[in-house]
Amino acid sequence: MGRSSNSQTFPPVFIPSAKYYSNGDLEYTSNHREPDFEYAKMYALRNIQYPTGGLSNFEYEPHIYGQRLDRKLSSQFLPSLFPVTGIAGGTRIKKIYDHDASSKQNIREFIYLNESNQTSGILLDWPRYYFYLNSQTSIVLCDPPGSNNCWASMDTTSFDGYIRSSAYSKNLFEGAVLAYSQVIEKN
């Protein structure tokens, strides 16, 4: 879920501002499209009442990640993990309160930390709304073909644009956008 404060301008701004570096790396410079946990938990399942008389209540917290899968110059634009902390959309279970028919309560807490006591969340699919492309084309022509009477031409083209979200959107069956290297359940 998004933020309620994404834009108060006209026309509305739906794409975050971006800065492209000459090495090809990208950085967002505004918080448009950042998730808001209060809206994310709004329609999350609150409880389950069992036909046997038991009840489970759910407490949520935001997805927090400490690493992001990204393509940068430093990794030759191959997918690599980078230390970036942030909040991803959606919710994760913080605690489950189980009550049986006799009102006996069991509390299960879920801890999303690694051995270094850092968040174990890994953002696997970082949304890109913007792209920059710089291409070079080289042409060598010979007249007649195969002769030494040749000349070369080089053309450099640069352009940028926005990615339509519908063209690159993930469907529900393509997998999670966030993973955890470690989750501990405490009773």
N, C-alpha and C positions, 0 to 999 in steps of 0.2 A: 504494500500500500504506500501511497505517496504522502507528501506533506500537504498540509492545508495552506501553507504559505509559499507554495511554489512560485506563484506569480501574481502580482497585483498590477501589472502593467497591461497596456493595450497596444498592440495585440499581445496576448499572453505568451510567455516564454516557456516552451516545453523542453528545450534542449539546453543542457548546461553549457556554460562558456568553456572553451577548451584552448589550451596552448600546446601547439606542436613545436617540438624542438628540432633543430636542424639534423639531429641524429636519428629522427623518426619516433622518438618517445612522445607520449601524450600525457597531459595532466589536465584534469578538470579544474577550473578556477572559480566555479560557483557551486552552490549546493542544490540547484534545481534537480529534481528527480531523486533526491535522497529519501530513504524510507523514514517513516514516522511510526514508532512502535505503538503509540496510542491508537492509531488507526488500524494497524496490523492485527492487534489482539481483539478488535471490536467484534469480529464474527467468529472468533476461535471457540471451539467446544469448551463449555464451562464445566459440565458435569455429565455423568452417566448414572442413571438410577436403574439398578438391576431388578429383575422380577423376583429375586430371592430376598429383597429388602435392603440389599447393600447399596452403597453409593460411592462414586469416585469423583472428586473435585480436582480440577487442573489449574495450576498456576503457571504462567508463562513469563518469558523474558525474551529480549531481542536476540537475534543471531548476531554474534560478535565474532569477527575473524581477525587473525593476526598474520595471515599470509594470503597472498593473492596470486593466482596463476595468471601470468601476463606474458606478453611478447615484447621484449625490449632489445635495444642494440647490444646491451651487455651480455645477452644470451643468444646473440645472432638471430634475434627475432624467433627463436624456438621457444615453445611454452616452458616457462620456468617459474618456480616459486620465489616471490619477493616479499620481504618483511613490510607489510602494509596493514595497519589496523583500521577497522571500520565496522559499520553496522550494515547488515544485509536485510533485505525485506523479509517479511514473514515472522513467525514466532517459533520458539522451541520450548519444550517442557522444562520448567524449573523444579516444580514439585508436584507430586500426585498424592492426594489425601484419600486413602481408602478407608471406608467405614463399612463394617459388616452389619448384619441385621440387629445385633445386640449393642450397637453403637461403639464397638471396639474400633480404635483408629490406628492405622499404620501409615506413616509418612515416608514416602520415597523421594529423595532429593537427587538431582542430576547435576554433576559437576563437569563442566566443559573446559578443563585445564590439562595441559601436558605436564611432563615431569619437571619443567622449569617454572611451573606455576603461571604460565602464560596461556592465553586462550588457545584452544586446540582447533579452532575454526579455520578452514581454508576456503577462500572464495574461488570457485572453479570457473565461473562464467561471469566476467566483469563486463557490463554492458558498454558498448561503444556506440555513440550516437553520431559520431563525426569522423571523417577520414580526410587524409591529405595524401596525395599521390604525386610523386615526382618521377617521371620516366625519361629515359634517354634512348633515342633510336639512332642507329648508325646504318648508313646505306653505302655500299660500294658498287658502282656501276661501271661496266667496261663496254666499250664499243669498238669493234664487235665483241660479243661475249668470248672470253678466253684470251683476249689480247692484252697487251700491256698499256693500252690507252684507257686508263681508268681514272675515276675521280670519286671522292668520298663526300658524304653529306652527314652532318650530325644535327639532330634536333632535340631540344630539351623542352619538355612540357610539364607544367605543374598545375594542379587543380585541387580543389577541396570541395567537400559537400557533406550533406547529412544523410545518414542511413535511415531509410524508412523502417520503423520498428516491425511492421508487418512482414517485411521481406526477410528479416533475420530473426524472427521471434522463435523461441523454443516452444515445443509443445510439451504437454505433461508427461509424455512417455520417453523423452530424451534424457532423463536423469536429473539429479539434483544440481543446483547451482552452488551449493555449499556442502562441505563435508567436514567431519571432525576426526582428527587423528586419535583422539581418546575421549571417552565419556565414562565417568564413574558414577555408579548408582549407590547412594548411601541410604541405609534403612535406619 
